[in-house]
């Protein structure tokens, strides 16, 4: 059974995680939990931690992937 977040019922734009992702640019990365999130030259999101890394094609894709990974822990 998948664990739901409070923000699954509200607008995700209100979620502090989503708010942090809005600040990620090609010039500035953001640390979210164990992940350092940045944007590459192709404008894709890249999240890297000591044990994991993944790409994301959009802010929404990155948000979903981070939520899944961080709620597993």
HELIX and SHEET records of a PDB file:
HELIX    1   1 UNK A    6  UNK A    8  5                                   3    
HELIX    2   2 UNK A   12  UNK A   14  5                                   3    
HELIX    3   3 UNK A   16  UNK A   21  1                                   6    
HELIX    4   4 UNK A   59  UNK A   72  1                                  14    
SHEET    1   A 4 UNK A  30  UNK A  32  0                                        
SHEET    2   A 4 UNK A  35  UNK A  39 -1                                        
SHEET    3   A 4 UNK A  45  UNK A  48 -1                                        
SHEET    4   A 4 UNK A  53  UNK A  56 -1                                        
END                                                                             
